[in-house]
C-alpha cells in the first residue's frame, strides 16, 4: 500500500556504530564514539553505573583528550548523536557545555554547523530534523553554550512565518499545516528550556508566549475528520481541542507549575557552577522558507488541493489513541504524556534499522515513572495512524514483539489489554484501522505460537454473521492460516472448539475436471487431460491456441472452452506460486487470445474464483499475477467485484475488498513508477544536454584554433585530435537524442496511464454510488452514520443478556462508553444493527478508506469526479464518505 520511509542518513550512520567490528571489539567499545552513543545507558562502557553525572564526567574526559586529534569527527558525531538519539540531547548538551570551557573555538564550530544544518532542513522541509535541532539548540542554551536571545530570535522568526501563512491577505491559509508545525516545534522545546528562558530573558519569553496565543487566535481549528480512529469521532471532533490547542494547554499548565517536568532530565544543573564560566555563542539569523503562493481564487477545490499538499509535506506526527483509563498513567503531569510520546516516536524513527537498540532505548527512557501503558498506546496509535503510518505495519509488529520479550512480566499483558479494548470498539473502528489490526494481530500471534484465550471471544458465534466482532475473529483466523497451516490454527483454538466454524475451508483447489474421487468423466475431462498432456509435452502457446481454435471452440462454445482451459492451466500451476508464474508466463498468450475484451475477462476472473473458492489468498494472488501480466484489466476486476455474488460479501468477508485493493494499488504503483521514470529521464536529459554542449564547444574551439601545418598556418587542430573530438561530439549528441526519445516514450505512456487512471477511479466511484443507491435508506432518514445505525433493518440479531459497559478514553482523556446502544457488547451476544444497515456501514467505510489512501490521485481528477459522480442528487452519506476521505468540508458545493 505504501513503502516505508527509508532510514535517515543519521540513523544509518549511527547503526554502524551500534554493531561493533567483532575483530576489534575492545578498541571499538572503549572509543569516544561508543561513550557518546551509550551515554545515559546502564552498560559496561560506564562500568554498569546508572549515575548520569558520572557518565557525563567520563564521556567529557575521553572526548576532551581526543579533541586534538579528531576535532572534526567529534563535532560531526556529536550532531549526529543529537539528531539520531534526541532523548539523550540534554546529556549531550551538557558534554558540549563542558567542552566549551576548554575549547571555545571547537564549540563555536559545533554551533555554526548546527545552524547550517538547521537552515538546510528549513529549506528542504525536513520536519524531523527541524524539530530535533530546535530541541538541541535549546539544550545548548541550557548549558550556557548558546545565548538565550539567539534562541528567542529563531523562535520569533518561525512564529512570524506561521502567522503570515495563515493571514488571508498576505499568506495562504490552506498551508496552515506548515504554520502549525512551526508553532508545535517552538512549544515542544519549552519543556527542555522554558525554565532557563523564563529566568534569563523573561520579557522575550513572555513575547513568545503572547505570539503563540495570537497565532492560535487567528488560525482555523483543525478537525480530525477523515483521520479519526473511530467513525463516530468524526462527528465529535469539531468540538474537541486539536493537537496544537491541546499542547498549548499542557505548556500553560507547565508554565504555571514553574516549568517543572519530571520526564525531562536536567543534567546541566549538576554542573551549573562550572558551565556559567563558558562563553555563550551567538546563533546567526535564520531564514524561514518562502511563503506559498497566495490563492488566486477562493475555489473550494483549489483550497482543498493546496491543503492536501500542505498536510502531506507537514503531517501531524501523532494522533492520540487513548485505549486505557487515565488511572493507568502513573504520576504523570499533562506535559509528561507529550514528552514521553516524543521520546518514543524519536526512538521509533531514528532507530528503525536496529531492532535491539530500538527496544532497548524504548524501555530505558529517562523518566522516573512507569509508562508501559502509554508505550502501548503510542505504538498502536502509530500502527493505526491515518492516512498511513510512517513505516510498514510489519515494523511495529517486530517492535511490539521485541518489547514483549524485553519486558516479559509487564508488556504482554498490556498488549493483550489493548487488543481486548480495541475489540470492544471494533464496530466503531475505522475500516482501514480494522484491517491493519487484523493483519497485525494475526502476525503477532504467529510469533507466539498462536496462543490466545479464544474462549473469551467464543460468544461471537451467537452474533449474526455480519457483526463486526464476529467478522474480526473470522478474518484473524483466516490470516493465521496463511501464516501457518489449517491444522495448527485449529489446534490453537482447542479451548473454544466451536470457533472452528469461523475457520476458512482447507485451501485445496476446486478443480471441476478432476479425475480423482471417482467422479464421472465427461468430454470436458478428456479435453482437460489432453491439454495437460500438451503442457507436459512442452507444446508452445501457439500450438495450444491453434488446437483450441480448430478443435475445442467450434465444438463446445466459448464459456465451456474458457472453463476447461483456465481450470486446467490453474490446476497445473496449483502446486506452488512458482508453478503458477511458470504457467502464466508460458501460456499467458492462450488466455489473452481467449479473453481479449472486458466481458470475457470478467468470466475469466469468475473461473479463477471458482477454482480457488476455498482459498482467498490464492484467488487474490492469481488475479493479481494475471493483472501483472496484463491478462486482466483493472476495469474487469472492478466490474467483477461489483457483481451480485461479491456485493453480498461486502460486509461479511474481506475477499472482494482484498482483490479490489490489489487492483487499485497495482494501477497506482504503475503510475508512481512512470512518474519517477519521467522525472529521472528529465534530469538525464539536462545532463545529456550539458555533455553535448561541452563536446560541441570543445569541437568548435578546436576548429577555430590556428595551427601550423608544414610551416603554413591553417584553421583547425591536428587531424587526429579533430577526429576524436568530432566522434565525441557525435556520440554526445546521439546520447542526448536517445535520452529524449526515451523521455518522449515514457511521457506518452504516462499520459495514457493518467487517462486509464481517471477511468479507473470514475468506474470505481460510479459503481459505489450505484450499489449504495439501491441499499441506503432515504436521505431524509439518514444524514449521518448515527442515523444509519439507528435505522432498524428487517433482519435483527437475537437480543439476550445485558450489554457490557466497558469504557474507552476519548481523544483528550475523558472516558466515554462504547456504542452499546448499537449492541457491540464485550461479552454479550447482542448486535442490534440489521444486515442491510451493516452492509451500508462497511461499504461506506471502505469508500472512505480508498478516498483517503488515493487522495492525491482523486484530487487530480476531482472536477471530473464532481461532474459525473458527486452530483447534487447523490446520497449525502456517500458524499460524506468521499469528502471525509479527502478531508474536504461537507459544506463545500460541488459546483465550485
Secondary structure as UniProt FT lines:
FT   HELIX           9..18
FT   HELIX           22..24
FT   HELIX           25..29
FT   HELIX           32..38
FT   TURN            39..40
FT   HELIX           44..46
FT   TURN            47..48
FT   HELIX           52..84
FT   HELIX           86..88
FT   HELIX           89..102
FT   HELIX           104..124
FT   HELIX           127..142
FT   TURN            143..144
FT   HELIX           148..166
FT   TURN            168..170
FT   HELIX           173..175
FT   HELIX           176..200
FT   HELIX           202..218
FT   TURN            225..227
FT   TURN            231..232
FT   HELIX           233..236
FT   HELIX           237..239
FT   HELIX           243..256
FT   TURN            257..259
FT   TURN            262..263
FT   HELIX           267..271
FT   HELIX           272..275
FT   TURN            276..277
FT   HELIX           300..313
FT   HELIX           326..328
FT   TURN            330..331
FT   HELIX           334..350
FT   TURN            351..353
FT   HELIX           355..363
FT   HELIX           372..383
FT   HELIX           393..406
FT   TURN            407..410
FT   HELIX           411..424
FT   TURN            425..428
FT   HELIX           431..446
FT   TURN            447..450
FT   HELIX           454..462
FT   TURN            465..466
FT   HELIX           468..483
FT   HELIX           486..492
FT   HELIX           494..502
FT   TURN            512..513
FT   TURN            517..518
FT   HELIX           523..536
FT   TURN            537..538
FT   HELIX           541..547
FT   HELIX           548..552
FT   HELIX           553..556
FT   HELIX           558..572
FT   HELIX           577..594
FT   HELIX           598..611
FT   TURN            612..614
FT   HELIX           616..628
FT   TURN            629..630
FT   HELIX           634..641
FT   HELIX           644..647
FT   TURN            648..652
FT   HELIX           655..703
FT   STRAND          706..709
FT   TURN            710..711
FT   STRAND          712..715
FT   HELIX           719..775
FT   TURN            779..781
FT   HELIX           785..790
FT   STRAND          807..809
FT   TURN            811..812
FT   STRAND          815..817
FT   HELIX           820..822
FT   HELIX           835..853
FT   HELIX           855..860
FT   HELIX           862..868
FT   TURN            872..873
FT   HELIX           876..886
FT   TURN            890..891
FT   TURN            894..895
//
